[in-house]
Amino acid sequence: MLRRTFLATLGAASVTALTACTAPDGQGPPAAQTHPFWTRVPPNTAVATATSPSVAAATPSAPPPVTPAAPPTPPPPARVTPPAAGTPVFGLPVEGPYLAWTVDDGANSDVIGAYARMARDTGTRLTFFPNGQYQGWAEHAALLRPMVESGQIDIGNHTFSHTALTKLSDQGIIDELSRNDDYLNRLFGVSPKPFYRPPYGFRNQRTDAVAASIGYSIPVMWYGSLADSAPLDEEQLVRNASEWFLPQHIVIGHANYVPVTHVFPQLLDLISQRGLRTVTLRDVYSA
Ligand SMILES: [Zn+2]
């Protein structure tokens, strides 16, 4: 009933909210990041700061730098029992300011790399749903793997070839999920089970049951989208994030087009200003 209530709130915006996974292609490399966010000192990193002797001597009476007040980061959520096998999830069943930022596909290797570096530099928790057909996951596996091992980055299955499950036979569904499972296992040393995202969000009771029969028991849908499965300008990306980066939301984005990498600072500021805490699916479910 909770899910039904949640879905009942889907209104005119649902088309945007549920947009995903149109045919991707690449664009140029991400531009250098110049936003102040990228100049923040990561925790436990020893570098010279504004309190270094030369700066302090030059401005002995300068006030301390003013940082905008942000709500305190909440503690991690208490894990909950997963729903019955084959039950799709659209939002997070945990009270609190938790946001699941999920990233699909991986058509552009540079975008995968930019997401990985952003996560490494900021501690942002992400859930990736890679298609093994894209080489960028292997190209950036060394960077991603420590974060996968620590749990900061979660890996779900999105099929190897990004084929609509509803168009496949039962065996075809098993083959697509298993091929990607094997590939991601080799790449990251973990199985994505039980989490998978049906390409295009196309699923039904048959696909749910077939996937569950091989251990993929949680179809991960979403409630809010950056809508960047097709090329989108940076202003629209920020507007979409502003609309959907909210507590208990699972938001879908894509590692397919470069513009999202240009607005990481704005998206991270939104998370900070709203007092949200990013979580992976494995942070939420005791799966
Ligand atoms: Zn996709």
Residues whose N, C-alpha, C, O or C-beta is under 5 A from the ligand:
A	BS01	ZN	C21 D104 D105 P199 Y200
